[in-house]
Structure formats: C-alpha cells, structure tokens
C-alpha cells in the first residue's frame, strides 16, 4: 500500500511514534500508536470503509468528529466509528458492508453499578470556551467536571496551525491555535478542583435535571450538577448535490483533523466548496501539506470569510470562483472530478457556464450549526444552565475563548464564590471579537520611495491587533477602543529599523516591508512565507503577486531566513523593480496547470443527491412525499427513514426544510422532527451497566 503520511511540515513537528501492525481485510499493514483507525486506513491509501446497506454504495469518512456513521468499520467484530476509535496492535479491522451482525455473546453479561455523581459544575466540551470557563472556575476552587468526547483537550484549536486574530490583550491573538490549546490545557491542569473525563460523550439531559454520560467509551454515568455549562461547539452543515455521498466528499473539519492532527495526507488534488473562514483556512492548510488546491467556489458575490484569508489563497495561485456553485461530484465509486457552474442573482445555475475539474477530494465548508441540543433541553427542564462558544453563537475561536471566560465568571457569581462584578468592557470586547467582517477600504500604497517601511495589505475591518505590539518603536497604530480598524504606520521611512517583526508576525501574512536604502531602483522586499525551506532557496526566480492574486512578474530571491521569535514563519527577501515593489503581497506557490478545467464538462446524469447520509435517502424520495401531501417530518421519517440514522437527524433537517421551501411550503405548515431523548447513539448494555467489552465471543 502507498504511504500518505506527512513527513515534513512548515509549522507542525513530526513526532517519533511507535509503529504497530494491524489487519485490514485480513492483510497486515502498519499504523502508528495513538492514531485512530480512520487515520491509519487513510495513511495506507484506503478511502472506502464499507458499503451502505440500502444501495450498496461505497462509504468513506465525512465528519471525523463522531457526529455521523459514515466511517463505521468492524474492529475485532464490533461496529465502531473509525474516526473515534484508536487503533490497537494486532487488531482485525474489516469494512462494514451492509448492516453489521449483532455480536455473539459468550454468557450472561456482568453488571456493574452505574456511576452516580453530584458536582458543582458540569462542563460539556473541552474546546476553547469550555477550557476558558473551567480555568476561571478552577482559580476559585469550584468543583468542576469537564467532559469531552475526544482523546485530548482543545477542540478545534488542535487543528489550527495559523496565528489567531483578535486581541493580544484578551485572547492570545498572534499565537497559533495549536499553541493556544496547549497553553489553555496547561493553565487548567494546575487546578486540582477540576476533574477531566476524556473520550467521554454526553448522551442526554433528563427531566430530573441529571445528565447521562458515556465515560471513556464503556461506563455509564449519571451526573447531577448544580450548574451546567454547554460548550459543545458546532457541527458542519451538509450540502445537497449529485454525487454528494461519494467517498472523497468530506467536511472541512475532517480534512483538518487528518492533515493537522493526524499528519495524514487525505488528498492529492482538492476542490473546496465554501468561501467562509473555514474553507479559506483549510485551503491554506492543504497547500502547507503539499496538497494541490484546484479551486474554491462560493455562491455569494464575495467570500464571507476574512479578506486576508481569501487574498492569501489567491496570491498563492488558487482560483476563487465567486457567484459559482457545485453541480456534482463525479466518479466511479470515488471522487474523480467536480463540476461547477456560475449562478445568477437567484442563485440558480446558469446553463452554458458549466466547468469540470479533475480532483480526488471535495471539501465542504458551507457553514456551521451550534451543537446546542443539550442547552435547549436543560432550559426546558429548568436546570441552571449556561452556554458559551459556538454552541451559543458561531464565531471565531478567539471569541469562544473570551465568551468562555465570561461564562466562567458568571457561573462563579451564580454559585456565590465570586462577588466582583464582571467588567462591562468584557462584554464589549466579546461583541467585537464576534463581529463579522466590516468595510473593505481601497488599498492605498505609500507615496514615498525612500528609506524602509511596512506596507499593509490588509484592507478589511476585522478584529485584529497583533501588529501593534510587534514594532519595537510602537510605530504601528490601531485604536485600542475598537481593534477592527486597519493599521496605520505612524513613522516616516527613516524611523523603521527594517527588523521584519511585523512581516513575520502578522496573522494574515498581510504585511510586507520595502527597503529602498541600498538601491532605490531595485529595492528589497521582505515577504512572509510559511512553507518548508526545501521549497524555496537563494537565487530562485519566483513569481510575485499583488493583494488580489494578480501576477506582477518574476524576481530573484536574495535571502530565506527566520528572525528571532518568528514562530515558524520564514521571511523571503527579493529584489524587485521599484514600480512593483510596494504592490508585492506574496509569492506564488502553485502552478497554473493544476487549476485548469477539463476540456469538457462532466455531466452527472443520475439524480442521486442524498439528503440523509445515514440512511441514504435521496432528495427525490423526499420530494415525492412532500408532493403527496406530507407535512410532518416525523411521517417522512417513518416512511423513508430520513432522520432515523446514527446522527439523529442532525445534518438532514436543514436540507429537508429546504426541499419544503423549494416546493412552496411555508415553515408554519411543517411539523419538525421530535427531538430524541438521547442525542448520541449508545449500546443499550452500557446504559444497563453491562460491560459488553468482557462478554463478546471472539469467533
């Protein structure tokens, strides 16, 4: 089998890990200790984990977050989610082809007492919001139980290799997400009053104000908290298009998990759907992992993410197709190409504008939904509860960190262990950090051509201020009262020491430095660069691009170096003619031939758009029921099984509601799904206190 592991990375260290062996389809292959079954299979080139019981279609990974069951395999005979289960040495893993058989049982199960606990505060979620809240409570000696369904703390922070935006004073702006996760965990673990359960899943909130938890995958616990904080993050939205269930179509979180957490290369040629921050950042992460990015489509006229993220991709050679949508994923049993088309003002595809591109993976990044069902149920039952982070409102991780800090203080006050008022300015800061991108200001280049000075290629109002603390002389200014302003250089061209700290430290890689001192006609331009040293060297001739990604010409590389405290960002110095020097914003890293469309577009004839991934219910099946008069989604579930799968209808609801809208049915006419009392699937034996792990037959 091929090796798809990432062996070098510009930001991430490649740790030495023990190599172990396991069996896939009876064949012995290698894995690394501590990785999931899914990552081990991907590292060996396996993309198909099984076949659906309804139509026999191939299944692959989709969320890598335990939210669906697309990656189910049989591990030593037991059906498990490959993305959540750690690989074991000597384990026999088989594809889940169809519905798995019930495991054989040797004898009567052995029952054990169900864990029954009372705690002051239960926190669901060990991401940025949950960690920050737990730290505030731990500082005050509050008894906290923090529960997270992963094998590590940090949530999505552990997938973020880029520097964070926001406020340096409030939320570690200018620090990489992976490092923020480590800082928060270290700050938390010094507090003995905080107990942490990893690999533990919250199942339900009950009417007696207790919370059911699957502890470490095999013990059932019932927790009675005085206060509940739901900081469970968000789940990715799904998108309806032909071929959307092919292996190779997956969410941005799955992609980042494989690449940045597990150091596995899940694609060679990637196409991205969605121009929010998640899709734009994932594209940049792909390039850093030496994955070609064929293109990105966004249905809106402008990308919804930060402009600096979009510009960063564009000037590295990735075409961005705004006012375009995906028509289909194409391929025989796996993704082999994608077809897109331009959309009109009504967001409907315009005939004759279709284009197809060769790719092996399609990343879906079309937004997030809050994982707030625990909070809503807790409120319904009168439990003293709070909500923070993305479970409250979808925003950047910096906002989640600060909202968690506020929730921690609010809970401490509710418990009577904190008497101090929460500063009003904290709430103002929280609103700023949650704010959407503001106005875009036309780029104004300096009129001087002497000395040295920074050139700011960030022209959009977003909450970000790390550059103000990077200049030793305080010459970069942003109003501290509202950090959404664009930066201003306060000095003149003779004040700047050309130290390049602002170049290497800008989270958006949106600052260059132009130095005219040695040769005014051929100044030196310093450019940030976050790829491995092997990809660029002195005397190379490279293509440079402006802020929007337009090619300015080719220039010679003078130096590739790091500066003190550079945090893994290199600085590349080039000689550039004075007429383009200030316009240079980046270096092209991807050739144009990667991004060229096929000479014909691939028409996907079969109408196989899936709205329910778990049960493989198509849009056509649901439309037929709607046209037959069905208005109750519970009835649609009964007839079609849409929403009856392992994810509990978490991803298909919005798609079915969209089908109703397309058929002219108003929301008032529709009865939505009844909420399940248990939000995550769990073996019944565990709820009863039986340890099923001890009683399965091996034959």
C-alpha positions in Angstrom: 0.0 0.0 0.0 1.1 3.6 -0.6 2.2 5.8 2.2 0.2 9.0 2.6 1.8 10.3 5.8 3.1 13.9 6.0 6.8 13.6 6.5 7.6 17.3 6.8 5.6 20.4 7.5 6.4 24.1 7.9 4.6 24.5 11.2 3.9 21.1 12.7 6.6 19.0 14.3 6.7 15.4 13.1 6.9 13.3 16.3 8.5 9.9 16.5 5.8 7.3 17.3 5.9 3.6 17.7 5.0 1.7 14.6 2.4 -1.1 15.2 0.7 -3.6 12.9 -3.0 -4.4 12.4 -5.0 -6.2 9.8 -7.3 -4.7 7.2 -9.4 -7.2 5.2 -7.0 -9.9 6.5 -3.9 -8.2 5.3 -1.2 -7.0 7.7 -0.5 -3.2 7.4 1.3 -0.6 9.5 -0.1 2.1 11.8 1.2 4.5 14.5 0.4 4.1 18.1 -2.2 6.6 19.3 -3.9 7.3 16.0 -7.4 6.4 15.0 -8.5 3.6 12.8 -9.6 6.1 10.2 -6.3 7.9 10.1 -4.4 4.6 9.9 -6.5 3.5 6.9 -6.1 6.8 5.2 -2.3 6.7 5.7 -2.3 3.4 3.9 -4.4 4.7 1.0 -7.7 3.3 2.0 -10.6 5.6 1.3 -13.6 3.2 1.3 -14.5 1.9 4.7 -17.6 -0.1 3.7 -20.8 -0.2 1.7 -24.3 1.1 2.6 -26.9 -1.5 3.5 -29.6 0.2 1.4 -28.0 0.6 -2.0 -24.5 -0.9 -1.7 -22.8 2.4 -2.4 -19.3 2.9 -1.0 -18.9 4.8 2.2 -15.9 6.9 3.4 -15.1 9.4 6.1 -17.2 12.6 6.3 -17.0 14.4 9.6 -14.2 12.7 11.5 -15.9 14.1 14.6 -18.2 11.3 15.7 -21.3 13.1 14.5 -22.2 10.6 11.8 -21.5 6.9 11.0 -20.0 7.1 7.5 -16.7 5.7 8.7 -18.1 2.6 10.5 -15.9 -0.4 10.4 -15.8 -3.8 12.3 -12.9 -3.8 14.8 -12.4 -7.3 16.2 -16.0 -7.9 15.2 -17.5 -4.9 16.9 -19.0 -2.0 14.8 -17.2 1.2 15.7 -16.7 4.7 14.3 -13.3 4.6 12.8 -12.7 8.3 13.4 -13.2 7.9 17.1 -11.6 4.6 17.9 -7.9 4.3 18.5 -6.1 1.6 16.6 -4.7 -1.4 18.6 -1.8 -3.6 17.8 -2.9 -6.8 16.2 -6.5 -5.6 15.7 -8.5 -7.1 12.9 -10.5 -4.4 11.0 -13.0 -5.2 8.3 -15.2 -3.0 6.2 -18.8 -2.6 7.4 -20.6 -3.9 4.3 -24.3 -3.6 5.0 -25.7 -3.8 8.5 -23.4 -5.4 11.0 -24.5 -8.6 12.7 -25.2 -8.4 16.4 -22.1 -9.6 18.3 -22.2 -13.1 19.7 -22.2 -13.4 23.5 -20.4 -16.0 25.5 -22.5 -15.8 28.6 -24.8 -13.6 30.6 -23.4 -10.1 30.9 -21.8 -8.9 34.1 -23.5 -5.9 35.5 -21.7 -3.2 37.5 -23.0 -0.1 39.4 -23.8 2.9 37.2 -21.7 5.9 38.2 -23.8 8.4 40.1 -22.2 11.8 41.0 -23.1 15.2 42.2 -20.9 18.1 41.1 -21.0 21.9 41.4 -20.4 22.5 37.7 -20.5 20.2 34.7 -18.9 21.5 31.5 -19.7 19.7 28.3 -16.9 20.4 25.8 -13.1 20.8 26.2 -12.6 23.3 23.4 -11.7 27.0 23.7 -14.9 28.1 25.6 -15.0 25.1 27.9 -11.4 25.3 28.8 -11.5 29.1 29.5 -14.6 28.7 31.7 -13.0 25.8 33.6 -9.8 27.9 34.2 -11.8 30.7 35.8 -13.8 28.3 38.0 -10.6 26.3 38.9 -9.0 29.5 40.1 -11.8 29.9 42.6 -11.7 26.3 43.8 -15.0 25.4 42.3 -15.6 21.6 41.9 -15.8 21.1 38.1 -16.2 18.0 35.9 -15.2 18.7 32.3 -16.3 16.2 29.7 -15.0 15.9 26.2 -15.6 13.2 23.6 -12.0 13.3 22.1 -8.8 11.8 23.3 -7.3 15.2 24.0 -8.4 18.7 25.1 -8.5 21.8 22.8 -11.4 21.1 20.5 -10.8 22.6 17.0 -7.8 24.6 18.4 -5.6 21.5 17.9 -6.4 21.7 14.1 -5.5 25.3 13.7 -1.8 25.9 12.6 -2.3 29.6 11.7 -1.9 32.5 14.1 -5.1 33.8 15.6 -6.7 37.2 15.0 -8.4 39.2 17.7 -7.0 41.0 20.7 -3.4 40.3 22.0 -4.6 41.5 25.4 -7.7 39.4 25.7 -7.3 36.2 23.7 -3.7 35.3 22.6 -4.0 37.0 19.2 -0.9 36.4 17.2 -0.5 32.9 18.7 -1.2 29.7 16.7 -4.3 27.7 17.6 -2.3 24.6 18.3 -0.2 26.5 20.9 -3.2 28.2 22.4 -4.7 24.7 23.0 -1.5 23.7 24.9 -1.5 26.9 26.9 -5.1 26.6 28.0 -4.7 22.9 28.9 -1.6 23.7 31.0 -3.4 26.5 32.7 -6.3 24.2 33.5 -4.4 21.2 34.8 -2.8 23.1 37.7 -6.3 23.4 39.4 -7.0 20.3 41.5 -10.7 21.1 41.8 -11.2 20.4 38.0 -11.7 16.8 37.0 -11.3 15.9 33.3 -13.0 13.0 31.5 -11.7 12.5 28.0 -13.1 10.1 25.4 -16.4 10.6 27.2 -19.6 11.6 25.4 -22.6 13.4 26.8 -25.7 11.5 25.8 -28.7 13.3 27.2 -30.1 15.8 29.7 -33.1 14.3 31.6 -36.2 15.8 33.2 -34.8 15.1 36.7 -32.0 17.6 35.9 -29.4 14.9 35.6 -27.0 14.4 32.6 -26.1 11.0 31.1 -22.5 10.5 30.1 -20.7 7.6 28.4 -17.5 7.6 30.3 -14.3 6.6 28.4 -16.4 4.6 26.0 -17.6 1.9 28.3 -19.0 3.2 31.6 -22.4 4.9 32.0 -22.5 7.8 34.4 -25.4 10.0 35.7 -24.2 13.4 36.8 -26.3 15.8 38.8 -24.7 19.3 38.5 -25.7 22.5 40.4 -24.8 24.3 37.2 -24.4 23.1 33.6 -22.3 24.8 31.0 -22.8 23.7 27.4 -19.6 24.5 25.4 -20.0 21.7 22.9 -19.0 23.7 19.8 -20.6 23.3 16.3 -21.2 20.8 13.6 -20.7 21.2 9.9 -23.6 21.8 7.6 -24.2 19.4 4.7 -24.9 20.3 1.1 -27.2 18.7 -1.4 -25.7 18.0 -4.9 -25.4 15.0 -7.2 -22.7 12.6 -6.1 -22.5 14.2 -2.6 -22.1 10.8 -0.8 -19.1 9.6 -2.9 -16.0 8.7 -0.8 -13.8 11.8 -1.1 -16.5 14.3 -0.3 -16.0 15.3 3.3 -16.2 18.2 5.7 -13.5 20.8 6.4 -13.2 19.6 10.0 -12.5 16.0 8.8 -9.8 17.3 6.4 -8.1 19.4 9.0 -8.3 16.6 11.5 -6.5 14.2 9.1 -3.9 16.8 8.0 -3.1 18.9 11.1 -3.8 16.5 13.9 -3.0 13.1 12.4 -0.4 14.2 9.8 -2.1 12.2 7.1 -2.5 13.5 3.5 -6.1 12.7 2.6 -5.9 14.1 -0.9 -3.6 15.0 -3.8 -5.9 17.4 -5.7 -8.5 19.1 -3.6 -11.5 21.3 -4.6 -13.2 23.5 -1.9 -16.9 24.4 -1.7 -17.5 27.5 0.6 -15.7 30.8 0.9 -16.1 31.4 4.7 -13.1 31.4 7.0 -13.3 27.6 7.4 -13.0 26.9 3.7 -10.3 29.5 3.1 -8.2 28.4 6.0 -8.5 24.8 5.1 -7.2 25.6 1.6 -4.1 27.2 3.0 -3.6 24.2 5.3 -3.8 22.0 2.3 -1.1 23.9 0.4 1.2 23.7 3.5 0.7 19.9 3.5 1.8 19.8 -0.2 -1.8 19.1 -1.4 -2.8 20.8 -4.7 -5.8 23.1 -4.4 -7.6 23.1 -7.7 -10.1 25.9 -6.8 -12.7 27.2 -4.5 -16.4 28.1 -5.2 -18.6 30.5 -3.3 -22.2 31.1 -4.2 -22.2 34.7 -3.0 -20.6 37.5 -5.0 -18.0 37.8 -2.3 -16.4 35.4 0.1 -17.8 35.6 3.6 -14.5 34.9 5.4 -11.8 37.4 6.2 -10.4 39.1 3.1 -6.8 38.4 4.2 -7.6 34.7 4.2 -9.0 34.9 0.7 -6.2 37.1 -0.6 -3.6 34.7 0.9 -5.1 31.8 -1.1 -5.4 33.9 -4.3 -1.8 35.1 -4.3 -0.6 31.5 -3.9 -2.2 30.5 -7.1 -5.6 29.2 -6.0 -8.5 30.5 -8.3 -11.6 31.6 -6.4 -14.9 31.4 -8.2 -17.4 33.7 -6.6 -21.1 33.6 -7.7 -20.5 29.9 -8.5 -21.9 26.7 -7.1 -21.1 23.0 -7.3 -23.3 20.9 -9.6 -21.9 17.5 -8.9 -19.1 15.2 -7.6 -18.3 12.7 -10.3 -16.6 9.4 -10.3 -16.9 5.6 -10.3 -17.1 4.7 -6.6 -15.0 7.7 -5.5 -14.4 11.3 -6.4 -12.6 11.8 -9.7 -13.8 15.2 -10.8 -16.1 18.1 -9.8 -18.5 20.1 -12.0 -19.3 23.7 -11.1 -21.4 26.5 -12.7 -22.0 30.2 -12.4 -25.2 31.3 -10.6 -27.4 34.2 -11.2 -28.9 36.6 -8.7 -31.5 33.9 -7.8 -28.5 31.5 -7.0 -29.7 29.1 -9.7 -27.0 27.7 -12.1 -26.7 29.5 -15.5 -26.8 27.0 -18.4 -23.7 27.1 -20.5 -21.4 28.1 -17.7 -20.5 24.6 -16.5 -16.9 23.7 -16.0 -15.3 20.5 -14.7 -12.0 20.0 -12.9 -10.0 16.9 -12.1 -9.7 16.3 -8.4 -9.8 13.4 -5.9 -11.4 15.1 -3.0 -14.1 17.8 -2.4 -14.1 19.7 0.9 -17.5 21.0 2.0 -17.3 24.2 4.1 -20.7 25.8 3.8 -21.2 26.8 7.4 -21.7 25.5 10.9 -24.7 24.8 13.2 -24.4 25.2 17.0 -24.4 21.9 19.0 -26.9 23.3 21.4 -29.4 20.5 22.0 -28.1 19.9 25.5 -28.6 23.5 26.4 -32.1 23.7 25.0 -33.1 20.5 26.8 -31.6 21.8 30.1 -33.5 25.0 29.8 -36.7 23.0 29.1 -36.2 21.0 32.3 -35.3 24.0 34.5 -31.7 23.1 35.1 -29.4 26.1 36.0 -27.5 26.2 32.7 -25.2 28.5 30.7 -24.0 28.3 27.1 -20.8 29.5 25.5 -18.6 29.4 22.4 -20.1 28.1 19.1 -22.9 26.4 21.0 -24.2 29.9 21.7 -23.2 31.7 18.6 -21.0 30.7 15.6 -17.9 32.9 15.6 -14.1 32.7 15.6 -12.3 30.7 18.2 -10.9 33.9 19.8 -14.5 34.9 20.5 -15.1 31.4 22.0 -12.1 31.8 24.4 -13.4 35.1 25.7 -17.0 34.0 26.0 -15.9 31.0 28.0 -14.0 33.4 30.3 -17.2 35.4 30.8 -19.3 32.3 31.4 -16.9 31.1 34.0 -17.2 34.3 35.9 -21.0 34.3 35.5 -21.2 30.8 36.9 -18.9 31.7 39.8 -21.2 34.6 40.7 -24.2 32.3 40.4 -22.6 29.9 42.9 -21.8 32.8 45.2 -18.0 32.1 45.1 -17.3 35.3 43.2 -18.7 38.7 44.3 -16.9 41.0 41.9 -18.9 42.5 39.1 -17.9 41.4 35.6 -16.4 44.5 33.8 -18.8 46.0 31.3 -15.9 46.3 28.8 -15.6 42.5 28.8 -19.0 42.2 27.1 -18.0 44.9 24.6 -14.7 43.0 23.9 -16.8 39.9 23.4 -19.0 41.6 20.9 -16.1 42.9 19.0 -14.5 39.5 18.8 -17.7 38.0 17.5 -18.2 40.7 14.8 -18.4 39.9 11.2 -16.0 41.4 8.6 -16.7 45.1 8.2 -16.0 47.6 5.4 -13.2 47.0 2.8 -11.1 50.0 2.3 -9.3 50.5 -1.1 -5.6 49.7 -0.8 -3.5 52.8 -0.6 0.2 52.3 -1.2 2.7 54.8 0.4 3.8 57.6 -1.9 7.4 57.7 -0.7 10.2 55.7 -2.2 13.0 56.2 0.3 14.2 54.5 3.4 12.2 51.5 4.7 8.7 51.0 5.8 5.9 48.3 6.1 3.2 48.0 3.5 -0.2 46.9 4.9 -2.1 44.6 2.5 -5.0 44.2 5.0 -7.8 46.4 3.9 -10.8 45.0 5.7 -12.2 45.9 9.1 -11.8 42.8 11.3 -10.9 42.4 15.0 -7.1 42.1 14.9 -4.2 43.9 16.6 -1.1 41.8 17.0 0.9 44.1 14.6 0.7 47.0 17.1 2.8 45.1 19.6 5.4 43.9 17.1 7.1 47.2 16.3 9.9 48.0 18.8 9.2 51.7 18.5 5.4 51.5 18.6 5.0 52.9 15.1 2.0 50.7 14.1 -1.3 52.0 15.4 -4.8 50.6 15.8 -7.3 52.2 18.2 -7.4 50.1 21.3 -11.1 51.0 21.8 -12.1 49.3 18.6 -9.5 46.9 17.1 -11.5 46.4 13.9 -9.7 49.3 12.3 -7.0 48.7 9.7 -3.4 49.5 10.9 -1.6 52.8 10.3 2.2 53.4 10.2 3.0 56.4 12.4 6.6 57.0 11.5 8.4 58.0 8.3 10.7 55.9 6.2 13.7 56.7 8.3 12.2 55.6 11.6 11.8 51.9 10.6 14.7 49.6 11.5 13.6 47.0 8.9 13.6 44.4 11.7 10.8 42.4 9.8 9.0 41.6 13.0 5.7 42.8 11.6 6.3 40.8 8.4 6.8 37.5 10.3 4.1 38.2 13.0 1.0 39.3 11.1 -1.7 36.6 11.4 -3.0 37.3 7.9 0.5 37.3 6.3 -0.6 40.7 5.1 2.4 42.9 5.8 5.5 43.2 3.6 8.5 45.5 4.1 10.1 47.6 1.3 13.6 48.8 1.8 15.0 51.4 -0.6 18.2 52.2 1.3 20.7 50.2 -0.7 19.2 50.6 -4.2 16.2 52.9 -4.8 15.7 51.4 -8.3 15.8 47.8 -7.1 14.6 47.8 -3.5 14.5 44.8 -1.3 11.0 43.4 -0.4 10.5 41.2 2.6 7.7 38.7 2.2 6.2 36.3 4.8 6.5 32.6 3.8 5.0 29.6 5.7 6.2 26.7 3.6 9.2 24.4 4.1 12.7 25.7 3.3 13.1 23.0 0.7 10.5 24.7 -1.5 12.5 28.0 -2.0 16.2 28.9 -1.9 18.5 31.8 -2.7 18.8 32.7 -6.4 15.5 31.1 -7.2 13.4 33.1 -9.6 9.9 33.3 -8.3 6.6 34.8 -9.4 5.2 37.6 -7.1 1.6 38.6 -6.9 -0.4 41.6 -5.6 -3.0 41.5 -2.9 -5.7 40.2 -5.2 -3.6 37.5 -6.7 -2.7 39.2 -10.0 0.8 38.3 -11.2 3.3 41.2 -11.1 6.3 39.5 -12.6 9.3 37.4 -11.7 12.0 38.4 -9.2 15.2 36.9 -7.7 15.4 35.6 -4.2 18.1 37.2 -2.1 17.5 35.5 1.2 15.4 33.0 3.0 15.7 33.3 6.8 14.0 33.3 10.1 14.1 36.2 12.6 14.2 35.9 16.4 10.9 34.8 17.9 9.5 34.2 14.4 7.2 31.4 15.4 7.9 29.3 12.3 7.2 32.0 9.7 10.1 32.5 7.3 10.9 35.8 5.6 11.9 35.8 2.0 13.8 38.8 0.6 13.6 39.6 -3.1 14.9 42.3 -5.3 12.0 44.0 -7.2 11.8 46.9 -9.6 10.6 50.0 -7.8 7.4 50.2 -9.9 6.1 46.9 -8.4 7.9 46.7 -5.1 5.1 48.1 -2.9 2.4 46.1 -4.7 4.0 42.7 -3.9 1.9 40.8 -1.3 3.0 37.2 -1.8 4.9 34.5 -3.7 3.1 32.1 -6.0 3.4 28.5 -4.7 1.2 26.6 -7.1 1.4 26.3 -10.9 -1.5 27.3 -13.1 -1.7 23.9 -14.8 -3.1 22.4 -11.5 -6.1 24.7 -11.7 -7.1 24.4 -15.3 -10.5 23.0 -16.1 -11.0 19.9 -18.3 -11.6 20.4 -22.0 -15.2 19.3 -21.5 -17.6 19.4 -18.6 -18.6 16.1 -16.9 -22.4 15.8 -16.8 -23.7 13.8 -13.8 -26.8 12.1 -15.3 -28.0 10.2 -12.3 -30.2 12.1 -9.8 -28.6 10.7 -6.7 -28.5 13.8 -4.4 -28.5 12.5 -0.8 -30.2 14.5 1.9 -29.9 11.8 4.7 -26.4 10.4 4.7 -27.1 7.8 7.4 -30.0 6.1 5.6 -29.1 7.2 2.0 -32.5 8.9 1.4 -32.4 10.9 -1.8 -33.9 14.4 -2.4 -36.2 12.8 -5.0 -37.7 10.4 -2.4 -38.4 13.2 0.0 -39.9 15.5 -2.8 -42.2 12.7 -3.8 -43.6 12.5 -0.2 -43.9 16.3 0.0 -45.8 16.4 -3.2 -48.1 13.6 -1.9 -49.1 15.9 1.0 -46.7 15.0 3.8 -46.1 18.0 6.1 -45.0 16.2 9.3 -41.3 15.4 9.1 -41.9 12.5 11.6 -44.2 10.9 9.0 -41.5 11.4 6.3 -39.0 9.7 8.7 -41.4 6.8 9.2 -41.9 6.2 5.5 -38.4 7.0 4.2 -36.2 6.6 7.3 -34.8 10.1 6.6 -33.5 11.3 10.0 -33.6 7.8 11.6 -29.8 7.2 11.3 -26.9 7.3 13.7 -26.6 11.1 13.6 -30.2 11.6 14.9 -31.2 13.9 12.0 -28.6 16.4 12.9 -27.5 17.1 9.3 -30.6 16.3 7.2 -33.1 18.6 8.9 -31.9 21.8 7.1 -31.8 20.0 3.7 -35.4 18.6 4.1 -36.6 22.1 5.2 -35.0 23.5 2.0 -36.9 20.9 -0.1 -40.1 22.1 1.5 -39.2 25.7 0.6 -38.5 24.8 -3.0 -41.9 23.1 -3.1 -43.6 26.3 -1.9 -44.4 25.0 1.6 -44.2 27.6 4.4 -42.5 26.8 7.7 -45.8 27.3 9.5 -47.2 24.3 7.6 -44.4 21.9 8.7 -44.1 19.8 11.8 -40.4 19.3 12.5 -38.8 16.1 14.0 -39.5 15.3 17.6 -36.2 15.5 19.5 -34.8 12.2 20.6 -34.3 11.9 24.4 -30.8 10.6 23.8 -28.8 12.7 21.4 -26.0 10.3 20.7 -26.3 6.6 19.9 -25.1 4.3 22.7 -25.2 0.5 23.2 -28.2 -0.5 25.5 -25.9 -2.7 27.5 -23.8 0.2 28.7 -27.0 2.1 29.8 -27.8 -1.0 31.9 -24.4 -1.2 33.4 -23.2 -4.2 31.5 -19.6 -4.2 30.4 -20.0 -5.6 26.9 -16.3 -5.5 26.3 -15.8 -8.5 28.5 -18.5 -10.7 27.1 -18.2 -10.7 23.3 -17.3 -14.0 21.7 -14.1 -13.9 19.6 -15.4 -16.3 16.9 
